[in-house]
């Protein structure tokens, strides 16, 4: 009885995660720290319980080896944090960052394709209408709520008409209304690029090989750029050295003031320098400093000292730097391996093009973790782990294009089977490419 009840709760956990994602942008506070700790703990318990009592096939158990090792290493690092913490802010950071690391349990629950369908259906049925009603409260933060749309965009060609309209409209609103939010433009724009690239090259005999080459390039190119930057040959973040002209966007800050933002500004190189210097100074290269502690900072020293009394940031804007600081090189290697395994299985072992595209998007999110995608108990990270679980899932990878279409239609219509069968009868002469 309890198992069935918890299973029914899982799809609705996306709702509080969405609200937590935008609470910084609301004019009035939404809960307090204790409230969200309780909610997030209950969500993690729900995921753990679901995983504990869900059947996972031997094939999927083999596929998720690196996910298991990554979670075990994170739990070990969190436990170490209990001894590394020294002051109140360390313990608070340990809880917040520890929960963010444990959100990887989402990949476990998303191995089940029916569960993923229910989660996305809850997003479409409940979260989107809620977001429209609460529009004034989330002004300027739609991108943080609507990240599942970036996933659904990859299935755009096979969605029902109303699904196509919904995905296109929300993508425009969330990703391109505020061009100053460069990250949202990239995250919502990349699925469009992947779709266009595939449908442009699908008639070429090398199209399947191009997908495989793209997966390899995406997974290994961050290491190349890192080596080039360290050697001084090429620093990708210094766009002002390679792009001429002024690219300035006017936008409103959280305080309502109009500010100018240089779209070519380098906001990342100094973070890498600070993180590496901190690891060198305190010698935590291999196993990290635990989620209770951050890296020593110079640029944010004044702000940090006012709060904690130390020039230390618990979290940076770059995801892979946080993994390194908290869990060391061991954590980064496991982080890379699980992304590589997920994208590899999706691109090389799928019977349908749509999971292959999800795999490429996962590979891109690995690249983007070197730019942003910082860890948080939010919708952005939820969707990343959801996609990784889909890639690991043999059920998703074994479906053909028509079966994926049936699954995708089920997100928008619970009576899809009967409707889809009638649709297929009309589409016999024009099969899905």
C-alpha positions as CSV (number, residue, x, y, z in Angstrom):
1,X,0.0,0.0,0.0
2,X,2.8,2.4,1.0
3,X,4.8,1.5,-2.1
4,X,1.8,2.3,-4.4
5,X,1.2,5.6,-2.6
6,X,4.8,6.8,-2.9
7,X,4.9,5.7,-6.5
8,X,1.9,8.0,-7.2
9,X,3.6,10.9,-5.4
10,X,6.8,10.8,-7.5
11,X,5.5,12.6,-10.5
12,X,4.3,15.5,-8.3
13,X,7.7,16.1,-6.7
14,X,8.5,18.2,-9.8
15,X,6.1,20.9,-8.5
16,X,8.0,21.9,-5.2
17,X,11.3,21.6,-7.0
18,X,10.1,24.1,-9.6
19,X,9.0,26.5,-6.9
20,X,12.3,26.1,-5.0
21,X,14.1,27.0,-8.3
22,X,12.5,30.4,-8.5
23,X,12.1,31.4,-4.9
24,X,14.9,33.9,-5.2
25,X,12.9,35.8,-7.8
26,X,9.6,36.1,-5.9
27,X,8.7,39.5,-4.3
28,X,7.8,37.7,-1.1
29,X,9.7,34.8,0.5
30,X,8.4,31.3,-0.3
31,X,9.1,29.3,2.9
32,X,12.3,29.4,4.9
33,X,15.4,27.3,5.2
34,X,13.9,24.8,7.6
35,X,10.8,24.4,5.4
36,X,12.7,23.6,2.3
37,X,15.0,21.3,4.1
38,X,12.0,19.3,5.2
39,X,10.4,19.3,1.7
40,X,13.7,18.4,0.0
41,X,14.3,15.6,2.5
42,X,10.9,14.2,1.9
43,X,11.5,14.3,-1.9
44,X,14.8,12.5,-1.6
45,X,13.2,9.9,0.7
46,X,10.5,9.4,-1.9
47,X,13.1,8.8,-4.6
48,X,15.2,6.5,-2.4
49,X,12.1,4.5,-1.4
50,X,11.0,4.2,-5.1
51,X,14.5,3.0,-6.1
52,X,14.6,0.6,-3.2
53,X,11.4,-1.2,-4.3
54,X,11.6,-0.8,-8.0
55,X,12.7,-3.6,-10.3
56,X,15.8,-2.8,-12.3
57,X,16.8,-5.2,-15.0
58,X,20.3,-6.8,-15.0
59,X,21.0,-4.9,-18.2
60,X,20.2,-1.6,-16.6
61,X,22.0,-2.5,-13.4
62,X,25.2,-3.0,-15.5
63,X,24.6,0.3,-17.3
64,X,24.3,2.4,-14.1
65,X,27.6,1.2,-12.5
66,X,29.2,4.6,-12.6
67,X,26.0,6.3,-11.4
68,X,26.1,4.0,-8.3
69,X,29.8,4.7,-7.7
70,X,29.2,8.5,-8.1
71,X,26.4,8.4,-5.5
72,X,28.4,6.3,-3.1
73,X,31.3,8.7,-3.4
74,X,29.0,11.6,-2.8
75,X,27.6,10.0,0.3
76,X,31.1,9.3,1.5
77,X,32.0,13.0,0.9
78,X,28.9,14.2,2.7
79,X,29.8,11.9,5.7
80,X,33.3,13.4,5.7
81,X,31.8,16.8,5.8
82,X,30.4,16.2,9.3
83,X,34.0,16.1,10.5
84,X,35.3,18.9,8.2
85,X,32.6,21.4,9.2
86,X,33.7,24.0,11.8
87,X,31.0,26.6,12.1
88,X,27.3,27.0,11.5
89,X,27.7,28.0,7.9
90,X,29.7,24.9,7.2
91,X,26.9,22.7,8.4
92,X,24.3,24.7,6.6
93,X,26.3,24.4,3.4
94,X,26.8,20.7,3.9
95,X,23.0,20.2,4.1
96,X,22.3,22.3,1.0
97,X,25.1,21.1,-1.2
98,X,24.6,17.5,0.0
99,X,21.0,17.5,-1.0
100,X,22.0,18.9,-4.4
101,X,24.5,16.1,-4.9
102,X,21.9,13.4,-3.9
103,X,19.5,14.7,-6.5
104,X,21.3,12.3,-8.8
105,X,18.8,9.7,-7.5
106,X,16.5,11.2,-10.2
107,X,18.5,9.2,-12.7
108,X,17.5,6.0,-11.0
109,X,13.8,6.7,-11.0
110,X,13.9,7.8,-14.7
111,X,15.1,4.4,-15.9
112,X,11.3,3.6,-15.9
113,X,9.8,5.1,-19.1
114,X,6.3,5.1,-17.7
115,X,7.4,7.0,-14.6
116,X,9.2,9.6,-16.8
117,X,6.0,10.0,-18.9
118,X,4.0,10.6,-15.7
119,X,6.6,13.2,-14.5
120,X,6.5,15.1,-17.7
121,X,2.7,14.8,-17.9
122,X,2.5,16.3,-14.4
123,X,4.7,19.2,-15.6
124,X,2.4,19.8,-18.6
125,X,-0.9,19.3,-16.8
126,X,-0.2,21.1,-13.5
127,X,3.1,23.1,-13.5
128,X,2.5,25.0,-16.7
129,X,-1.0,26.2,-15.7
130,X,0.3,27.1,-12.3
131,X,3.1,29.1,-13.8
132,X,0.7,31.1,-15.9
133,X,-1.5,31.9,-12.9
134,X,1.5,32.8,-10.8
135,X,3.0,34.9,-13.7
136,X,3.5,38.1,-11.7
137,X,5.4,36.3,-8.9
138,X,7.9,34.7,-11.3
139,X,8.4,37.7,-13.5
140,X,11.7,37.2,-15.3
141,X,12.4,33.7,-14.0
142,X,10.3,31.5,-16.4
143,X,13.5,29.9,-17.7
144,X,14.1,28.3,-14.3
145,X,10.7,26.7,-14.2
146,X,10.4,25.4,-17.8
147,X,13.6,23.4,-18.2
148,X,11.6,20.2,-19.0
149,X,10.5,22.0,-22.2
150,X,14.2,21.8,-23.4
151,X,13.9,18.1,-23.2
152,X,10.5,17.9,-24.9
153,X,11.9,20.1,-27.7
154,X,14.0,17.1,-28.8
155,X,10.7,15.2,-29.4
156,X,9.1,18.1,-31.3
157,X,8.7,16.3,-34.7
158,X,6.5,13.5,-33.1
159,X,4.5,15.6,-30.6
160,X,0.7,16.1,-31.2
161,X,-0.2,19.5,-32.6
162,X,-1.0,21.1,-29.2
163,X,2.2,19.7,-27.9
164,X,4.2,21.3,-30.7
165,X,2.5,24.7,-30.1
166,X,3.1,24.5,-26.4
167,X,6.8,23.6,-26.7
168,X,7.5,26.2,-29.3
169,X,5.7,29.0,-27.4
170,X,7.3,28.2,-24.0
171,X,10.7,27.8,-25.5
172,X,10.5,31.3,-27.0
173,X,9.3,32.8,-23.7
174,X,11.7,31.0,-21.4
175,X,14.8,31.0,-23.6
176,X,14.7,34.0,-25.8
177,X,12.7,36.8,-24.2
178,X,15.7,37.9,-22.1
179,X,18.8,37.6,-24.3
180,X,20.9,38.9,-21.5
181,X,20.4,35.6,-19.7
182,X,23.0,33.9,-21.9
183,X,22.7,30.6,-20.2
184,X,19.0,30.2,-20.9
185,X,19.5,31.1,-24.5
186,X,22.1,28.3,-24.8
187,X,20.2,25.7,-22.8
188,X,16.9,26.2,-24.7
189,X,18.6,26.8,-28.0
190,X,20.8,23.7,-28.1
191,X,17.9,21.3,-28.6
192,X,16.8,23.3,-31.6
193,X,20.3,23.2,-33.0
194,X,20.5,19.4,-32.5
195,X,17.1,18.9,-34.2
196,X,18.1,21.1,-37.2
197,X,21.5,19.4,-37.5
198,X,19.9,16.0,-37.6
199,X,17.2,16.8,-40.0
200,X,19.7,18.6,-42.3
201,X,22.0,15.6,-42.5
202,X,19.6,12.6,-42.0
203,X,19.6,11.7,-45.7
204,X,23.4,11.4,-45.8
205,X,24.8,7.9,-45.4
206,X,27.2,9.2,-42.8
207,X,24.5,10.7,-40.5
208,X,24.8,7.8,-38.0
209,X,28.6,8.2,-37.8
210,X,28.2,12.0,-37.4
211,X,26.2,11.4,-34.3
212,X,28.9,9.2,-32.9
213,X,31.6,11.7,-33.8
214,X,29.7,14.5,-32.1
215,X,29.3,12.5,-28.9
216,X,33.0,11.9,-28.7
217,X,33.9,15.5,-29.5
218,X,31.5,16.8,-26.9
219,X,32.8,14.5,-24.2
220,X,36.5,15.2,-24.7
221,X,36.6,18.8,-25.9
222,X,36.5,20.3,-22.3
223,X,39.8,18.6,-21.6
224,X,41.3,20.1,-24.7
225,X,40.2,23.6,-23.9
226,X,41.4,23.2,-20.4
227,X,44.9,22.2,-21.5
228,X,45.0,25.0,-24.1
229,X,44.0,27.5,-21.4
230,X,46.6,26.3,-18.9
231,X,49.3,26.4,-21.6
232,X,48.2,30.0,-22.6
233,X,47.6,29.0,-26.2
234,X,43.8,29.7,-26.2
235,X,41.4,30.8,-23.5
236,X,37.8,30.2,-24.7
237,X,36.2,32.5,-22.0
238,X,38.1,35.5,-23.3
239,X,35.7,36.2,-26.1
240,X,36.6,39.9,-26.2
241,X,40.0,38.9,-27.7
242,X,38.4,37.0,-30.6
243,X,35.1,38.8,-31.3
244,X,35.1,42.4,-32.5
245,X,32.3,44.9,-31.7
246,X,30.3,45.8,-28.7
247,X,27.6,43.3,-27.5
248,X,25.8,44.9,-24.7
249,X,22.4,44.0,-23.3
250,X,20.2,46.2,-21.1
251,X,18.3,44.3,-18.4
252,X,16.7,44.8,-15.1
253,X,18.5,43.5,-12.0
254,X,16.7,41.8,-9.1
255,X,16.4,45.3,-7.5
256,X,14.5,46.6,-10.5
257,X,17.4,48.8,-11.8
258,X,18.3,48.9,-15.5
259,X,21.9,47.7,-15.9
260,X,24.1,47.1,-18.9
261,X,25.7,43.7,-19.3
262,X,28.6,42.9,-21.6
263,X,27.8,39.7,-23.4
264,X,31.5,39.1,-24.2
265,X,32.6,39.5,-20.6
266,X,34.8,36.8,-19.1
267,X,33.2,35.7,-15.9
268,X,34.8,32.3,-15.5
269,X,38.6,32.3,-15.9
270,X,39.2,33.8,-12.5
271,X,36.9,31.1,-10.9
272,X,39.1,28.4,-12.3
273,X,42.2,30.2,-11.0
274,X,40.8,30.6,-7.5
275,X,39.6,26.9,-7.3
276,X,42.9,25.5,-8.5
277,X,45.0,27.7,-6.2
278,X,42.8,26.9,-3.2
279,X,43.1,23.1,-3.9
280,X,46.9,23.6,-4.2
281,X,47.1,25.6,-1.0
282,X,45.0,23.2,1.2
283,X,46.0,20.0,-0.6
284,X,42.6,18.5,-1.3
285,X,43.2,17.6,-4.9
286,X,42.4,13.9,-4.7
287,X,39.3,13.5,-2.5
288,X,38.0,17.1,-2.2
289,X,37.2,19.4,0.7
290,X,33.6,17.9,1.2
291,X,30.4,19.7,0.5
292,X,30.8,21.4,3.9
293,X,33.6,23.6,2.6
294,X,34.3,25.7,-0.4
295,X,37.3,27.2,-2.1
296,X,39.2,30.2,-0.9
297,X,38.3,33.3,-2.9
298,X,39.8,36.7,-3.5
299,X,37.2,38.3,-5.8
300,X,34.4,37.5,-3.4
301,X,36.4,37.8,-0.1
302,X,34.5,40.8,1.3
303,X,31.1,39.4,0.6
304,X,32.1,36.0,2.1
305,X,33.7,37.4,5.2
306,X,30.7,39.5,6.0
307,X,28.6,36.2,6.2
308,X,31.0,33.5,7.4
309,X,34.0,35.4,8.6
310,X,36.2,33.6,6.0
311,X,37.1,34.4,2.4
312,X,35.5,31.1,1.2
313,X,32.7,30.3,-1.3
314,X,30.8,27.1,-0.7
315,X,29.7,27.0,-4.3
316,X,30.8,28.5,-7.6
317,X,28.9,29.2,-10.8
318,X,30.7,26.4,-12.6
319,X,29.4,22.9,-11.9
320,X,32.6,20.9,-12.6
321,X,34.5,23.2,-10.2
322,X,32.1,22.4,-7.4
323,X,32.4,18.7,-8.1
324,X,36.2,19.1,-7.9
325,X,36.2,21.2,-4.7
326,X,33.7,18.9,-2.8
327,X,34.7,15.5,-4.1
328,X,38.2,15.9,-5.7
329,X,39.6,14.4,-8.8
330,X,38.0,11.1,-7.9
331,X,34.5,12.8,-8.0
332,X,35.3,14.5,-11.3
333,X,36.4,11.3,-12.9
334,X,33.2,9.5,-11.8
335,X,31.1,12.5,-12.9
336,X,32.7,12.3,-16.4
337,X,32.3,8.5,-16.6
338,X,28.6,8.5,-15.8
339,X,28.0,11.3,-18.4
340,X,30.1,9.4,-20.9
341,X,28.3,6.1,-20.3
342,X,24.9,7.6,-20.5
343,X,25.5,9.5,-23.8
344,X,27.4,6.6,-25.3
345,X,24.6,4.1,-24.6
346,X,22.1,6.6,-26.0
347,X,24.0,7.4,-29.2
348,X,25.5,3.9,-29.9
349,X,22.9,1.5,-28.5
350,X,19.5,3.1,-29.3
351,X,16.9,1.9,-31.8
352,X,15.4,5.4,-32.2
353,X,16.7,8.8,-33.1
354,X,15.1,10.7,-30.3
355,X,17.0,9.0,-27.5
356,X,20.2,9.5,-29.6
357,X,19.4,13.2,-29.5
358,X,18.8,13.1,-25.8
359,X,22.3,11.4,-25.5
360,X,23.9,14.2,-27.5
361,X,22.1,16.8,-25.3
362,X,23.5,15.0,-22.2
363,X,27.0,15.2,-23.7
364,X,26.5,18.9,-24.3
365,X,25.4,19.3,-20.7
366,X,28.7,17.7,-19.6
367,X,30.5,20.4,-21.7
368,X,28.3,23.1,-20.2
369,X,29.1,22.0,-16.7
370,X,32.6,23.5,-17.4
371,X,30.8,26.8,-18.0
372,X,27.8,26.8,-15.6
373,X,25.2,24.2,-14.5
374,X,26.2,24.6,-10.9
375,X,24.7,22.1,-8.4
376,X,21.3,22.9,-6.8
377,X,18.1,21.2,-5.8
378,X,16.4,22.8,-8.8
379,X,14.7,22.2,-12.0
380,X,17.8,22.5,-14.1
381,X,19.6,19.7,-12.3
382,X,16.4,17.7,-12.1
383,X,16.1,17.6,-15.9
384,X,19.8,16.8,-16.4
385,X,19.5,13.7,-14.2
386,X,16.2,12.8,-15.7
387,X,17.8,12.8,-19.2
388,X,20.8,10.7,-17.9
389,X,18.4,8.1,-16.5
390,X,16.6,8.0,-19.9
391,X,19.9,7.3,-21.6
392,X,20.7,4.5,-19.1
393,X,17.3,2.9,-19.6
394,X,17.2,-0.1,-21.9
395,X,13.4,0.4,-22.2
396,X,13.9,3.8,-23.8
397,X,16.7,2.6,-26.0
398,X,14.9,-0.5,-27.3
399,X,11.9,1.5,-28.6
400,X,11.6,2.3,-32.3
401,X,10.6,5.7,-33.5
402,X,6.9,4.9,-33.7
403,X,7.0,3.5,-30.1
404,X,8.7,6.7,-28.9
405,X,5.9,8.7,-30.6
406,X,3.3,6.7,-28.7
407,X,5.2,7.4,-25.5
408,X,5.5,11.1,-26.3
409,X,1.8,11.5,-27.1
410,X,1.0,9.9,-23.7
411,X,2.5,12.9,-22.0
412,X,-0.3,15.1,-23.4
413,X,-3.2,12.6,-23.6
414,X,-3.8,9.7,-21.2
415,X,-6.1,8.0,-23.8
416,X,-3.4,8.2,-26.4
417,X,-3.3,4.5,-27.4
418,X,-6.7,4.5,-29.1
419,X,-6.1,7.9,-30.7
420,X,-2.6,6.9,-31.8
421,X,-3.8,3.7,-33.4
422,X,-6.3,5.7,-35.5
423,X,-3.5,8.2,-36.4
424,X,-1.1,5.4,-37.5
425,X,-3.8,4.1,-39.9
426,X,-3.7,7.5,-41.7
427,X,0.1,7.6,-41.6
428,X,1.0,4.2,-43.1
429,X,2.0,5.8,-46.4
430,X,4.2,8.4,-44.7
431,X,6.3,6.7,-42.0
432,X,8.5,8.5,-39.5
433,X,12.0,9.0,-40.9
